Amino acid sequence: MPKRYRLQYLPIFWDDLLQALLYIRDVLENPLAAQRLADQVEQGILEHLENPTNAAIYKTTRSRRLPYYWFPVGNYMVLYVVDNDVMEVRRFAYGSRDLTKIVV
């Protein structure tokens, strides 16, 4: 039987996601694209929950107790860590952003 993981989110992940969705909906005036992005993020997280360590590791110069895993969703990335049986979703970021400032 495969290992089962619990899903947790940091509050800053929700802040990141909301900012992106509001930008797409209000500034770009594309509510359908915002909804589509929200659905794709949810789907991607649930897919990775089945085997969260089977994703790319975000390489940093800083030594970390837990590596950051990531996967793309359109032009964005979802970043998370795995700690024992918990997949903790930490950040949602625009792909071309300097992530060294937000991956802590």
SVG drawing of the C-alpha trace seen along z (x, -y; Angstrom):
<svg xmlns="http://www.w3.org/2000/svg" viewBox="-15 -46 40 48">
<polyline fill="none" stroke="black" stroke-width="0.4" points="0.0,0.0 1.5,-3.4 2.3,-5.9 -0.5,-8.4 0.3,-12.1 -1.6,-14.8 -2.0,-18.1 -1.2,-21.4 -0.9,-25.0 1.0,-28.0 -1.2,-31.1 1.3,-32.9 0.5,-30.4 -3.2,-31.6 -2.0,-35.2 0.2,-34.5 -2.5,-32.6 -5.2,-35.3 -2.9,-38.1 -2.3,-36.2 -6.0,-35.4 -7.1,-39.0 -4.5,-40.3 -5.7,-38.0 -9.3,-38.7 -9.2,-42.4 -6.2,-43.9 -6.1,-41.6 -9.9,-41.5 -10.0,-37.7 -12.1,-36.0 -12.3,-32.7 -8.5,-32.5 -8.4,-33.2 -10.9,-30.4 -9.0,-28.1 -5.7,-28.8 -7.3,-28.1 -8.7,-24.8 -5.3,-23.8 -3.5,-24.7 -5.9,-22.5 -5.6,-19.7 -1.8,-19.9 -1.6,-19.8 -3.9,-16.8 -1.9,-15.0 1.4,-15.7 -0.1,-14.6 -0.1,-11.0 3.7,-11.0 5.0,-14.4 8.7,-13.5 8.4,-12.7 8.8,-16.3 11.6,-18.7 13.7,-20.0 14.2,-23.7 17.9,-24.2 19.1,-26.9 22.5,-27.8 21.2,-27.8 21.3,-24.6 17.8,-23.5 16.5,-20.7 13.7,-20.1 14.2,-20.5 11.6,-22.6 9.8,-20.7 8.0,-22.5 5.8,-22.1 4.6,-24.5 1.1,-25.7 1.1,-27.8 3.5,-30.7 3.5,-30.0 5.0,-27.6 3.7,-25.8 6.5,-25.3 6.1,-22.8 8.1,-20.7 7.6,-17.1 8.0,-16.5 7.4,-12.8 3.8,-12.2 2.9,-15.9 3.0,-17.8 3.1,-21.4 2.3,-23.8 4.3,-27.0 4.4,-29.4 2.8,-30.2 5.0,-32.4 5.3,-33.8 7.8,-31.6 10.2,-34.4 10.3,-36.0 13.6,-35.9 12.6,-33.1 15.6,-33.6 13.7,-36.3 10.6,-34.2 11.9,-30.7 12.7,-30.7"/>
</svg>
